[in-house]
């Protein structure tokens, strides 16, 4: 190549406007990480039950505290979002719904369905 051209090789965050598909993709990855961290707490909760009543009460007390409830709410939303978006990706793998309009529609459906499922589960748990 003769001479170099000063131009960006890829879009930069300063000029790139986030789109629904990119935001949902990033959220899918983040919920996957959050589910992994939540699984560590779930394992600790199960292990604490095997270690005796005192240890279990300590760990269960953390889950019952206000901060534990907020984390459990976030974890349950992450679970339902990751599930619904995973189903959406399976449909895409079949070659269905790849156009922009359908992709946006299913994106909104995933967000709404995951919120609805979270509300249903928490309403059943609290009643």
Helices and strands as residue ranges (DSSP letters): H 20-51, H 53-64, H 66-93, H 100-126
